[in-house]
Amino acid sequence: MSGFTKDWALKWVEGFLVSYFFGETPLHVVKGVVKGVNESYGVKPGEIGAIISLKTPDPALNIPRKTREERAKPLLEFIEKLKKCEKND
């Protein structure tokens, strides 16, 4: 897989994460996208977790930090489950 493809997949998932933080995309859709980029594009759960960790405190997202933190929690839990599954493979 080319670096361009992986970079594109990371940007794609980042867009879904931001949309989720704004309440525009349901959690189950974001989980599906995260799982899809992990399986199809080789994006590691840790890479997605890093994006979530960077976006959660980002003041450029014009929503309350507490809301971002609340919405990030189930995603980070999902990422941890993906990491455990990856280790078991």
N, C-alpha and C positions, 0 to 999 in steps of 0.2 A: 504494500500500500504506500502510495506517495505521501510525502509530507504535506503537500497541498490538500489532499483528500482528508487527512486527519485534522489539519487546521480548519478546514471547512466544517467538519463534523463538530469540532469544539465550538466554533462560532454559532453553529446551528443550535446546539444544545444550550448555549449561553442565552440565545434569544428566547428559547422556551422558558428558561429559568427566570429571566427578567419578567416575561409575560405572566408567569405563575406568581411572582412576588407582587405584581400589580393586581392579581386576582382575575386575570383575563383568561388563564388557561387552568383547567382542573388538574389536581395532583395526579390522578391516574394517567392522564395524557403525558405529563412530564416524566413520570416513571417509565412509561412505554418508550419514550424518546431516549431516555438515559440508557435503558436496557438495549435498545436497538443500536445506538452508537457504540455501545460496549461490544456487542456481538458482531456487528457488521463492519465497523470501522476501526476496531482495535483500540478504542479510547478506554483507558483504564479508569476504574471507579475513583481512584485517588485524584486523577486529573479533574474529574467532574466535581469531586468534593472540594478541590482547590478553588474552582470557579465559584462554587456556592459560598465558600469562606471569604472570597474576595468581594462578592456582590452583597453579602449580608450587611457589612458596615458601610457600604458605598453611599456617600451623601448625594451623589448624582441621581440616585433613585429617589424620586420625590414622594416617598411614602415613609411613615414613621418607622424608625429602627426596630421598635418592639414588634411591629407587624412583620417586618422582614425576618426577624429572629424566630418568631412563632412559625412562620411559613417554612423557614429553612430546616427546622427540627425534624419533621417527618422525612424530608429529602435526605438529610444526613444519616438518618437511621436506615433508610433504604440503601444508601451508598455502602454503609457498613455491612449490610446483608450481602450485597453484591461482592464485596471484598472477601467475605467468608466463603461464599460459593466459589470464587475464583481460586482461593487457596486449596479448596477441596478437590478441584479438578486435576 
